């Protein structure tokens, strides 16, 4: 572990401000988990990141199921166990089955839209762009804002996976 979670006795007003979206009684290291307890070592960065991340989680035009499909593919490709474990639960809540989740690990999907989303993730991860063929497939199913939200979802969770892996954030027990 390179960056440890911030000890409870060091939580201050800056940390409280960074975690603005969490109910006050849950703003503590035990309740927020290892990731947020680690990120709050840099409260300003955490607050800025969480505003963006909260848009992707709660205000995005991308349906939750597709968001989780994309996030899980990013987590798998980045080898991010923390992100994978957290988003498997969220994916199931969003309607992903165990068969679909297993397919994500193999890069396989059973319908055109899921296949296009997985291809988009792989292409963005490999080349930082989406091919014309994949973009056209996404256009058949998603509007412009949904496609934009998809690209930013892949980028955000790729960056988060890099941070988690680099900092050595351990999965919550």
C-alpha positions in Angstrom: 0.0 0.0 0.0 1.6 3.3 -1.2 -1.1 5.7 0.1 -2.9 4.7 3.2 -6.4 5.7 4.2 -6.4 8.9 6.2 -6.6 8.0 9.9 -9.9 9.1 11.6 -8.1 11.5 13.9 -7.0 13.5 10.9 -10.4 14.0 9.4 -11.2 17.7 9.4 -13.5 20.3 7.8 -11.7 20.0 4.5 -12.4 16.3 4.4 -16.0 16.9 5.4 -16.3 19.5 2.6 -14.8 17.0 0.0 -17.4 14.4 1.0 -20.3 16.8 0.6 -22.6 14.2 -1.0 -22.4 11.7 1.9 -24.8 12.1 4.8 -22.9 13.6 7.8 -23.3 10.5 10.0 -21.5 8.4 7.3 -18.5 10.7 6.8 -16.0 8.6 8.6 -13.3 6.1 7.5 -15.3 3.1 8.4 -18.4 4.1 6.5 -16.9 5.5 3.3 -14.6 2.6 2.6 -10.9 2.4 1.7 -11.1 4.3 -1.6 -12.6 7.5 -0.3 -10.7 7.3 2.9 -7.5 7.2 0.8 -8.6 9.9 -1.7 -9.4 12.4 1.1 -5.7 12.8 1.8 -6.1 15.4 -1.0 -9.5 16.9 -0.2 -9.6 19.5 -3.1 -8.8 16.9 -5.7 -11.3 14.5 -4.1 -14.1 17.1 -4.2 -13.5 17.9 -7.8 -13.2 14.3 -8.9 -16.4 13.3 -7.0 -18.4 16.1 -8.6 -17.5 14.6 -12.0 -17.9 11.0 -10.9 -21.3 11.7 -9.3 -22.5 13.1 -12.6 -21.5 9.9 -14.3 -23.2 7.8 -11.6 -26.4 9.8 -11.0 -27.0 12.3 -13.8 -25.6 10.6 -16.9 -27.8 10.0 -19.9 -26.2 6.6 -20.2 -28.5 3.9 -18.8 -27.1 2.4 -15.6 -26.8 -1.1 -17.1 -24.6 0.2 -19.9 -22.5 2.3 -17.6 -21.8 -0.7 -15.4 -21.0 -2.8 -18.5 -18.4 -0.3 -19.5 -17.0 0.2 -16.0 -16.6 -3.5 -15.5 -14.8 -3.8 -18.8 -12.4 -1.0 -17.8 -11.9 -2.6 -14.4 -11.1 -6.0 -16.0 -8.7 -4.5 -18.6 -6.9 -2.4 -15.9 -6.7 -5.3 -13.5 -8.4 -3.3 -10.8 -9.9 -5.7 -8.2 -11.3 -2.9 -6.1 -13.2 -1.4 -8.9 -14.3 -4.8 -10.3 -15.7 -6.0 -6.9 -17.6 -2.7 -6.3 -19.1 -2.6 -9.8 -20.1 -6.2 -10.0 -22.5 -5.5 -7.2 -23.7 -2.3 -8.9 -23.9 -4.1 -12.2 -26.2 -6.7 -10.7 -28.3 -4.0 -9.2 -28.5 -2.4 -12.7 -29.6 -5.7 -14.3 -26.4 -7.4 -15.4 -26.6 -11.2 -15.0 -23.7 -13.4 -14.0 -23.5 -14.7 -17.6 -23.2 -11.1 -18.9 -20.6 -10.3 -16.2 -18.6 -13.4 -17.2 -18.8 -12.3 -20.9 -17.4 -8.9 -20.0 -14.2 -10.6 -18.8 -13.9 -12.4 -22.1 -14.9 -9.3 -24.1 -18.0 -11.1 -25.4 -21.6 -9.9 -25.6 -24.8 -11.4 -26.9 -26.4 -8.3 -28.5 -25.3 -5.5 -30.8 -25.4 -2.7 -28.2 -23.5 -4.5 -25.5 -20.9 -5.6 -28.2 -20.6 -2.0 -29.3 -20.1 -0.8 -25.7 -17.4 -3.4 -25.1 -15.7 -2.6 -28.4 -15.8 1.1 -27.5 -14.1 0.4 -24.2 -11.4 -1.7 -25.7 -10.7 0.8 -28.5 -10.6 3.7 -26.0 -8.3 1.8 -23.8 -6.0 0.8 -26.7 -6.0 3.9 -28.9 -7.8 6.7 -27.0 -10.4 6.8 -29.8 -13.4 4.8 -31.1 -13.4 3.4 -34.7 -15.9 4.6 -37.2 -17.4 1.1 -37.3 -18.0 1.1 -33.5 -19.1 4.7 -33.5 -21.7 3.8 -36.1 -22.9 0.9 -34.0 -23.2 3.1 -31.0 -25.2 5.7 -33.1 -27.8 3.1 -33.9 -28.6 2.7 -30.2 -27.4 5.8 -28.3 -28.0 9.5 -28.8 -25.2 12.0 -28.9 -25.2 12.8 -25.2 -25.3 9.1 -24.3 -22.2 8.5 -26.5 -20.4 11.5 -24.9 -21.3 10.1 -21.4 -20.0 6.7 -22.4 -16.6 8.1 -23.5 -16.3 10.1 -20.3 -17.3 7.1 -18.2 -14.5 5.0 -19.7 -12.0 7.8 -19.2 -13.1 8.5 -15.6 -13.1 4.9 -14.5 -9.8 4.3 -16.3 -8.2 7.2 -14.3 -9.8 5.9 -11.1 -8.5 2.4 -11.8 -5.0 3.8 -12.3 -5.2 5.7 -9.0 -6.5 2.6 -7.1 -3.9 0.3 -8.5 -1.0 2.8 -8.1 -2.0 3.8 -4.5 -2.5 0.2 -3.5 -6.1 0.7 -2.3 -7.2 -2.5 -0.7 -10.7 -4.0 -1.2 -13.1 -3.2 1.6 -13.8 -6.2 3.9 
